[in-house]
Amino acid sequence: IQTHHHFRTPRILLMGPPGSGKSHQAKLLSEKYKMTDVPDSLVLQAVEQRLSQVDCSSRGWVLHGFPYNLHQARNLWGLQHQPNRVFFLEVTDDVCLERTTQRRTDWVSGERYHTVTRPPQTAEVQSRLQAAPGDRAEVMMERLKRYRAESADLQSVFPGAFHIDAAQK
């Protein structure tokens, strides 16, 4: 990422509702640009510590699934290692529900599948697939409701963010 002809280590924040594709896009970005993929589960307790580690400071990072609310967003923005690019992935609740309620994980490999758009290639893998309890429709609807209630506040902390239509399958 270049700004005014000066190279800056990329520090990317991907935000959006559950099922918007944050993890998928983070994986693609980290592989293509050799950045560190930092999922929310790794930063909830110690954001600044994680973002200060050598891999993040030297190669850059892509953070996704965090922050969840205004307080966390303001704390992230106040850190020494704040993001220099912020993207909001915009997707309707219907698309999020279709994506999340149909996703499954192979408990052996950890690989994610989708029963409609990305089914496993073998019956053996098919037999191992499990849905995460958090991907049930009623749980997802509550998570989407919480995200929608917080999203305007989150966007106010990052006014220069890019908004991307992430509904393509």
MIDOSE-1310 file (N, C-alpha, C; in nm, 2 decimals, decimal comma, always signed):
residues 169
iqth	+0,09/-0,12/+0,00/+0,00/+0,00/+0,00/+0,09/+0,12/+0,00; +0,07/+0,21/-0,09/+0,15/+0,33/-0,10/+0,06/+0,45/-0,08; +0,12/+0,55/-0,01/+0,05/+0,67/+0,02/+0,15/+0,78/+0,00; +0,13/+0,87/-0,09/+0,22/+0,99/-0,12/+0,36/+0,94/-0,15
hhfr	+0,37/+0,83/-0,22/+0,50/+0,77/-0,26/+0,58/+0,72/-0,14; +0,53/+0,71/-0,02/+0,59/+0,65/+0,09/+0,53/+0,51/+0,12; +0,61/+0,41/+0,13/+0,56/+0,28/+0,16/+0,52/+0,27/+0,31; +0,40/+0,22/+0,34/+0,36/+0,20/+0,47/+0,32/+0,05/+0,49
tpri	+0,36/-0,01/+0,60/+0,32/-0,15/+0,62/+0,17/-0,15/+0,63; +0,10/-0,24/+0,55/-0,04/-0,24/+0,54/-0,10/-0,29/+0,67; -0,20/-0,22/+0,73/-0,27/-0,26/+0,85/-0,42/-0,24/+0,81; -0,48/-0,35/+0,77/-0,61/-0,35/+0,72/-0,71/-0,41/+0,82
llmg	-0,82/-0,34/+0,83/-0,93/-0,38/+0,91/-1,05/-0,41/+0,83; -1,10/-0,54/+0,83/-1,22/-0,58/+0,76/-1,34/-0,59/+0,86; -1,44/-0,51/+0,83/-1,56/-0,52/+0,92/-1,69/-0,55/+0,84; -1,78/-0,61/+0,90/-1,91/-0,64/+0,84/-1,99/-0,74/+0,92
ppgs	-2,11/-0,76/+0,88/-2,19/-0,86/+0,96/-2,14/-1,00/+0,95; -2,18/-1,08/+1,05/-2,14/-1,22/+1,04/-2,19/-1,28/+0,91; -2,10/-1,35/+0,84/-2,14/-1,41/+0,71/-2,11/-1,32/+0,59; -2,04/-1,21/+0,62/-2,01/-1,11/+0,51/-1,89/-1,15/+0,43
gksh	-1,81/-1,25/+0,48/-1,69/-1,29/+0,41/-1,56/-1,23/+0,46; -1,56/-1,18/+0,58/-1,44/-1,12/+0,64/-1,33/-1,22/+0,65; -1,35/-1,34/+0,70/-1,25/-1,44/+0,71/-1,19/-1,48/+0,58; -1,28/-1,50/+0,48/-1,24/-1,54/+0,35/-1,16/-1,44/+0,28
qakl	-1,20/-1,31/+0,29/-1,12/-1,21/+0,23/-0,99/-1,19/+0,30; -0,99/-1,20/+0,43/-0,86/-1,19/+0,50/-0,76/-1,30/+0,46; -0,81/-1,42/+0,44/-0,73/-1,53/+0,40/-0,67/-1,50/+0,26; -0,75/-1,45/+0,17/-0,70/-1,41/+0,03/-0,60/-1,30/+0,04
lsek	-0,63/-1,20/+0,11/-0,53/-1,09/+0,13/-0,40/-1,13/+0,19; -0,41/-1,21/+0,30/-0,29/-1,25/+0,36/-0,20/-1,34/+0,28; -0,27/-1,43/+0,20/-0,19/-1,52/+0,11/-0,13/-1,44/-0,01; -0,20/-1,35/-0,07/-0,15/-1,27/-0,18/-0,04/-1,18/-0,14
ykmt	-0,06/-1,10/-0,03/+0,03/-1,00/+0,01/+0,13/-1,04/+0,12; +0,12/-1,17/+0,16/+0,21/-1,22/+0,27/+0,19/-1,14/+0,40; +0,07/-1,10/+0,43/+0,04/-1,03/+0,55/+0,00/-1,13/+0,65; +0,00/-1,09/+0,78/-0,05/-1,17/+0,89/-0,20/-1,16/+0,90
dvpd	-0,26/-1,28/+0,90/-0,41/-1,29/+0,92/-0,43/-1,29/+1,07; -0,51/-1,19/+1,12/-0,53/-1,18/+1,27/-0,68/-1,19/+1,29; -0,74/-1,31/+1,31/-0,88/-1,33/+1,34/-0,92/-1,28/+1,48; -1,05/-1,24/+1,50/-1,09/-1,19/+1,62/-1,06/-1,27/+1,74
slvl	-1,06/-1,40/+1,73/-1,03/-1,49/+1,85/-0,89/-1,47/+1,90; -0,80/-1,41/+1,82/-0,66/-1,39/+1,87/-0,64/-1,26/+1,93; -0,74/-1,16/+1,92/-0,72/-1,03/+1,96/-0,81/-0,98/+2,08; -0,91/-1,06/+2,11/-1,00/-1,01/+2,21/-0,94/-0,97/+2,34
qave	-0,84/-1,04/+2,39/-0,78/-1,01/+2,51/-0,67/-0,91/+2,50; -0,59/-0,92/+2,40/-0,47/-0,84/+2,39/-0,44/-0,79/+2,25; -0,52/-0,69/+2,21/-0,51/-0,64/+2,07/-0,37/-0,58/+2,04; -0,33/-0,49/+2,12/-0,21/-0,42/+2,09/-0,09/-0,51/+2,10
qrls	-0,09/-0,60/+2,20/+0,02/-0,70/+2,20/+0,03/-0,78/+2,07; -0,08/-0,83/+2,02/-0,07/-0,91/+1,90/-0,03/-0,83/+1,78; -0,08/-0,71/+1,77/-0,05/-0,62/+1,65/+0,10/-0,57/+1,66; +0,16/-0,58/+1,78/+0,30/-0,53/+1,79/+0,40/-0,64/+1,77
qvdc	+0,36/-0,76/+1,75/+0,45/-0,87/+1,73/+0,52/-0,85/+1,59; +0,64/-0,91/+1,58/+0,73/-0,89/+1,47/+0,66/-0,93/+1,34; +0,58/-1,03/+1,33/+0,52/-1,07/+1,20/+0,42/-0,96/+1,16; +0,35/-0,90/+1,25/+0,25/-0,80/+1,21/+0,32/-0,67/+1,18
ssrg	+0,43/-0,63/+1,26/+0,49/-0,50/+1,23/+0,58/-0,50/+1,11; +0,63/-0,62/+1,07/+0,71/-0,63/+0,95/+0,64/-0,65/+0,82; +0,54/-0,74/+0,83/+0,47/-0,77/+0,70/+0,33/-0,71/+0,69; +0,28/-0,65/+0,80/+0,15/-0,59/+0,80/+0,05/-0,69/+0,84
wvlh	-0,08/-0,65/+0,86/-0,18/-0,74/+0,91/-0,32/-0,71/+0,85; -0,40/-0,81/+0,86/-0,54/-0,79/+0,82/-0,62/-0,85/+0,94; -0,69/-0,76/+1,01/-0,77/-0,79/+1,12/-0,92/-0,80/+1,08; -0,98/-0,90/+1,13/-1,13/-0,92/+1,09/-1,21/-0,97/+1,21
gfpy	-1,33/-0,93/+1,21/-1,42/-0,98/+1,32/-1,41/-0,91/+1,45; -1,34/-0,79/+1,45/-1,32/-0,71/+1,57/-1,29/-0,57/+1,52; -1,34/-0,47/+1,57/-1,42/-0,46/+1,70/-1,57/-0,48/+1,67; -1,64/-0,51/+1,79/-1,78/-0,54/+1,78/-1,87/-0,42/+1,82
nlhq	-1,81/-0,32/+1,89/-1,89/-0,21/+1,94/-1,81/-0,08/+1,94; -1,87/+0,03/+1,97/-1,81/+0,16/+1,97/-1,69/+0,17/+2,07; -1,70/+0,11/+2,19/-1,59/+0,12/+2,28/-1,47/+0,05/+2,23; -1,49/-0,07/+2,17/-1,37/-0,15/+2,12/-1,31/-0,07/+2,00
arnl	-1,40/-0,01/+1,91/-1,35/+0,06/+1,80/-1,27/+0,18/+1,84; -1,32/+0,25/+1,94/-1,24/+0,37/+1,98/-1,11/+0,33/+2,04; -1,11/+0,22/+2,12/-0,98/+0,17/+2,17/-0,88/+0,12/+2,06; -0,93/+0,06/+1,96/-0,85/+0,02/+1,85/-0,79/+0,14/+1,78
wglq	-0,88/+0,24/+1,76/-0,83/+0,36/+1,69/-0,73/+0,44/+1,77; -0,73/+0,42/+1,90/-0,63/+0,49/+1,98/-0,50/+0,42/+2,00; -0,49/+0,30/+1,94/-0,36/+0,22/+1,96/-0,25/+0,28/+1,87; -0,13/+0,25/+1,90/-0,01/+0,28/+1,82/-0,02/+0,22/+1,68
hqpn	-0,07/+0,10/+1,68/-0,08/+0,02/+1,55/-0,22/+0,02/+1,50; -0,28/+0,14/+1,48/-0,41/+0,15/+1,43/-0,42/+0,11/+1,28; -0,53/+0,07/+1,22/-0,54/+0,04/+1,08/-0,52/+0,16/+0,99; -0,46/+0,14/+0,88/-0,44/+0,25/+0,78/-0,54/+0,23/+0,66
rvff	-0,61/+0,12/+0,66/-0,72/+0,10/+0,56/-0,83/+0,02/+0,63; -0,95/+0,07/+0,62/-1,07/+0,01/+0,68/-1,17/-0,02/+0,57; -1,22/-0,14/+0,57/-1,32/-0,18/+0,47/-1,45/-0,24/+0,54; -1,56/-0,19/+0,51/-1,69/-0,24/+0,56/-1,75/-0,33/+0,44
levt	-1,76/-0,46/+0,47/-1,82/-0,55/+0,37/-1,98/-0,54/+0,39; -2,05/-0,49/+0,29/-2,19/-0,47/+0,30/-2,26/-0,59/+0,24; -2,35/-0,65/+0,32/-2,43/-0,77/+0,27/-2,56/-0,77/+0,34; -2,67/-0,81/+0,28/-2,80/-0,81/+0,34/-2,81/-0,93/+0,44
ddvc	-2,90/-0,92/+0,53/-2,92/-1,03/+0,63/-2,95/-1,16/+0,56; -3,03/-1,16/+0,46/-3,07/-1,28/+0,39/-2,94/-1,35/+0,33; -2,85/-1,28/+0,28/-2,73/-1,34/+0,22/-2,65/-1,39/+0,34; -2,63/-1,32/+0,44/-2,56/-1,36/+0,56/-2,61/-1,49/+0,62
lert	-2,75/-1,50/+0,63/-2,81/-1,62/+0,68/-2,79/-1,74/+0,59; -2,80/-1,72/+0,46/-2,78/-1,82/+0,36/-2,64/-1,88/+0,37; -2,54/-1,79/+0,38/-2,40/-1,83/+0,39/-2,37/-1,90/+0,52; -2,42/-1,85/+0,63/-2,38/-1,91/+0,76/-2,46/-2,03/+0,80
tqrr	-2,58/-2,04/+0,77/-2,66/-2,16/+0,81/-2,63/-2,28/+0,72; -2,56/-2,26/+0,61/-2,53/-2,37/+0,52/-2,38/-2,40/+0,52; -2,30/-2,33/+0,61/-2,16/-2,37/+0,61/-2,14/-2,48/+0,71; -2,04/-2,56/+0,68/-2,00/-2,68/+0,76/-1,85/-2,68/+0,77
tdwv	-1,80/-2,75/+0,87/-1,66/-2,76/+0,89/-1,62/-2,91/+0,90; -1,51/-2,95/+0,84/-1,46/-3,08/+0,85/-1,38/-3,09/+0,98; -1,42/-3,16/+1,07/-1,36/-3,16/+1,21/-1,22/-3,23/+1,20; -1,18/-3,29/+1,09/-1,05/-3,35/+1,08/-0,95/-3,25/+1,03
sger	-0,98/-3,18/+0,92/-0,89/-3,09/+0,85/-0,91/-2,95/+0,89; -1,03/-2,91/+0,95/-1,06/-2,78/+0,98/-1,11/-2,70/+0,86; -1,11/-2,76/+0,74/-1,16/-2,69/+0,62/-1,31/-2,66/+0,63; -1,34/-2,54/+0,58/-1,48/-2,50/+0,57/-1,54/-2,53/+0,44
yhtv	-1,67/-2,57/+0,44/-1,74/-2,60/+0,32/-1,88/-2,53/+0,33; -1,95/-2,52/+0,21/-2,08/-2,47/+0,21/-2,17/-2,58/+0,13; -2,28/-2,61/+0,19/-2,36/-2,73/+0,14/-2,41/-2,70/-0,01; -2,42/-2,57/-0,05/-2,47/-2,54/-0,18/-2,36/-2,50/-0,27
trpp	-2,28/-2,40/-0,23/-2,18/-2,34/-0,32/-2,04/-2,40/-0,32; -2,01/-2,48/-0,21/-1,88/-2,54/-0,20/-1,89/-2,67/-0,13; -1,96/-2,77/-0,18/-1,97/-2,90/-0,11/-1,84/-2,97/-0,12; -1,82/-3,07/-0,03/-1,69/-3,15/-0,03/-1,69/-3,24/-0,15
qtae	-1,57/-3,28/-0,19/-1,56/-3,36/-0,31/-1,58/-3,51/-0,29; -1,57/-3,55/-0,16/-1,58/-3,69/-0,13/-1,68/-3,72/-0,03; -1,74/-3,84/-0,03/-1,84/-3,89/+0,07/-1,77/-3,90/+0,21; -1,64/-3,93/+0,21/-1,57/-3,94/+0,34/-1,57/-3,80/+0,41
vqsr	-1,54/-3,70/+0,34/-1,54/-3,57/+0,40/-1,68/-3,53/+0,43; -1,77/-3,55/+0,34/-1,91/-3,52/+0,37/-1,96/-3,58/+0,50; -1,92/-3,70/+0,53/-1,97/-3,76/+0,66/-1,91/-3,70/+0,78; -1,80/-3,62/+0,77/-1,73/-3,56/+0,88/-1,78/-3,42/+0,91
lqaa	-1,86/-3,36/+0,82/-1,90/-3,22/+0,83/-1,99/-3,20/+0,95; -1,96/-3,08/+1,01/-2,04/-3,04/+1,13/-2,07/-2,89/+1,12; -2,20/-2,86/+1,16/-2,23/-2,72/+1,16/-2,20/-2,67/+1,30; -2,14/-2,55/+1,31/-2,11/-2,49/+1,44/-2,24/-2,44/+1,50
pgdr	-2,25/-2,46/+1,63/-2,38/-2,42/+1,70/-2,41/-2,27/+1,68; -2,31/-2,19/+1,67/-2,33/-2,05/+1,64/-2,38/-2,01/+1,51; -2,39/-2,11/+1,42/-2,44/-2,09/+1,28/-2,58/-2,12/+1,26; -2,65/-2,16/+1,37/-2,80/-2,18/+1,36/-2,87/-2,05/+1,33
aevm	-2,98/-2,06/+1,26/-3,05/-1,94/+1,21/-3,09/-1,85/+1,32; -3,14/-1,90/+1,44/-3,18/-1,81/+1,54/-3,07/-1,74/+1,61; -2,95/-1,81/+1,62/-2,83/-1,75/+1,68/-2,78/-1,64/+1,58; -2,78/-1,67/+1,45/-2,73/-1,58/+1,35/-2,82/-1,45/+1,34
merl	-2,95/-1,47/+1,35/-3,04/-1,36/+1,35/-3,01/-1,26/+1,47; -2,98/-1,32/+1,58/-2,95/-1,23/+1,70/-2,82/-1,16/+1,68; -2,72/-1,23/+1,62/-2,59/-1,17/+1,59/-2,60/-1,06/+1,49; -2,68/-1,08/+1,39/-2,70/-0,98/+1,28/-2,78/-0,86/+1,34
kryr	-2,87/-0,88/+1,43/-2,95/-0,77/+1,49/-2,85/-0,69/+1,57; -2,76/-0,75/+1,65/-2,66/-0,68/+1,73/-2,57/-0,60/+1,64; -2,52/-0,66/+1,53/-2,43/-0,59/+1,44/-2,50/-0,47/+1,38; -2,62/-0,48/+1,33/-2,69/-0,37/+1,27/-2,71/-0,26/+1,37
aesa	-2,74/-0,29/+1,50/-2,76/-0,19/+1,60/-2,63/-0,11/+1,62; -2,51/-0,18/+1,61/-2,38/-0,12/+1,64/-2,31/-0,06/+1,51; -2,36/-0,09/+1,39/-2,28/-0,06/+1,27/-2,27/+0,09/+1,25; -2,37/+0,17/+1,27/-2,36/+0,32/+1,25/-2,25/+0,38/+1,34
dlqs	-2,25/+0,33/+1,47/-2,14/+0,38/+1,56/-2,01/+0,34/+1,52; -1,99/+0,21/+1,47/-1,86/+0,16/+1,42/-1,82/+0,25/+1,30; -1,91/+0,28/+1,21/-1,87/+0,36/+1,09/-1,84/+0,50/+1,13; -1,89/+0,55/+1,24/-1,85/+0,69/+1,28/-1,71/+0,70/+1,33
vfpg	-1,65/+0,59/+1,38/-1,51/+0,59/+1,42/-1,42/+0,58/+1,30; -1,46/+0,52/+1,19/-1,38/+0,51/+1,07/-1,45/+0,58/+0,95; -1,46/+0,71/+0,96/-1,53/+0,79/+0,85/-1,47/+0,77/+0,71; -1,34/+0,74/+0,70/-1,28/+0,73/+0,57/-1,28/+0,59/+0,52
afhi	-1,36/+0,50/+0,58/-1,36/+0,36/+0,54/-1,42/+0,34/+0,40; -1,38/+0,24/+0,33/-1,44/+0,20/+0,21/-1,55/+0,10/+0,23; -1,66/+0,12/+0,15/-1,77/+0,03/+0,16/-1,78/-0,06/+0,04; -1,78/-0,19/+0,06/-1,77/-0,29/-0,05/-1,89/-0,37/-0,05
daaq	-1,96/-0,39/-0,17/-2,07/-0,48/-0,18/-2,01/-0,62/-0,19; -2,03/-0,70/-0,08/-1,98/-0,83/-0,07/-2,08/-0,94/-0,09; -2,19/-0,91/-0,17/-2,29/-1,01/-0,19/-2,27/-1,10/-0,30; -2,16/-1,08/-0,38/-2,13/-1,18/-0,49/-2,10/-1,31/-0,43
k	-2,14/-1,41/-0,49/-2,12/-1,55/-0,44/-1,99/-1,61/-0,50
